[in-house]
Amino acid sequence: MTRSEVGDTTLQTFATFRVSGDRLAPDEVTRILRVPPTQSYMKGERYWGGPRSSSLLGRTGMWYISTDRMLASKRLDEHLAQLVAMLTVQRGEALPLIELNRLLATRNLKANVSCFWFGRAGAKKPVISPIFSKIFGLLPAAIESDFATEEKRVA
């Protein structure tokens, strides 16, 4: 699919990287990635769920970052590449990917990547490159997708 086709048919796209678990200390993920989360909270901590909900209580710990306000691109692969960059940029002693992998294993945490894409009626849904599956699989982080298109209008 060319860039012009993506721009013409994709209405919205973003990707979210999450770490969750009962023993999650969100500040540790922030320290490793050196990126502030979109939202984070510990198990049992109160957090803001949005304008339509009151204060919520975390049933498990959660740290996540979403690319929806980071990138203006309508290309899902660019959103996934942004997440990969956060996990693989070298700093000093070790790669963040290695440190995060160790944290997931020692604290029994889970990681996942969710991909959201919404396009015009009849648009071709994006394909997630196998390279992203391999990179996120190193954590391991499962990739989930939510792809949909507008309903076709009947005249």
BELMOVEN-V592098 format. One record per backbone hydrogen bond with DSSP energy under -0.5 kcal/mol. CO is the residue of the C=O (numbers start at 1). NH is the residue of the N-H. E is the energy in kcal/mol with one decimal. If there is no record, write none. Layout:
CO|NH|E / CO|NH|E
This chain:
2|6|-2.3 / 3|7|-2.6 / 4|8|-1.9 / 5|9|-1.9 / 6|10|-3.0 / 9|11|-0.5 / 9|120|-3.2 / 12|118|-2.8 / 14|116|-3.0 / 15|67|-2.6 / 16|114|-2.6 / 17|65|-2.1 / 18|112|-2.0 / 19|63|-2.3 / 20|110|-2.9 / 21|24|-1.5 / 21|61|-1.3 / 24|26|-0.6 / 25|28|-2.3 / 25|29|-0.8 / 26|30|-2.0 / 27|31|-2.3 / 28|32|-2.2 / 29|33|-2.7 / 30|34|-2.2 / 30|35|-0.6 / 39|64|-2.3 / 41|62|-3.0 / 42|45|-2.2 / 45|58|-2.8 / 47|49|-0.5 / 47|56|-3.0 / 50|53|-1.5 / 54|49|-0.7 / 56|47|-2.5 / 56|58|-0.5 / 58|44|-3.2 / 61|21|-1.7 / 62|41|-2.5 / 63|19|-2.7 / 64|38|-2.2 / 64|39|-1.6 / 65|17|-2.5 / 67|70|-0.8 / 67|71|-2.0 / 74|76|-0.6 / 75|78|-0.8 / 75|79|-1.3 / 76|80|-2.5 / 77|81|-2.1 / 78|82|-1.6 / 79|83|-1.5 / 80|84|-2.4 / 81|85|-2.4 / 82|86|-1.4 / 83|87|-1.2 / 84|87|-0.5 / 84|88|-1.4 / 85|89|-1.2 / 87|97|-1.5 / 89|96|-0.7 / 91|94|-0.9 / 94|91|-0.6 / 95|98|-0.5 / 95|99|-2.0 / 96|100|-3.0 / 97|101|-2.2 / 98|102|-2.1 / 99|103|-2.2 / 100|104|-2.7 / 101|105|-2.0 / 102|106|-2.6 / 103|107|-2.0 / 104|108|-0.6 / 104|109|-2.2 / 110|20|-2.7 / 111|142|-1.3 / 112|18|-2.9 / 113|144|-3.1 / 114|16|-2.5 / 115|146|-2.7 / 116|14|-2.0 / 117|148|-2.0 / 118|11|-2.7 / 118|12|-2.1 / 119|150|-2.2 / 120|123|-2.3 / 127|129|-0.6 / 129|132|-1.1 / 129|133|-1.2 / 130|134|-2.3 / 131|135|-2.5 / 132|136|-2.7 / 133|137|-1.7 / 134|138|-0.8 / 135|138|-1.2 / 136|139|-1.3 / 136|140|-0.5 / 136|141|-1.6 / 140|111|-0.6 / 142|113|-3.1 / 142|144|-0.5 / 144|115|-2.6 / 146|117|-2.2 / 148|119|-2.1 / 153|155|-0.5
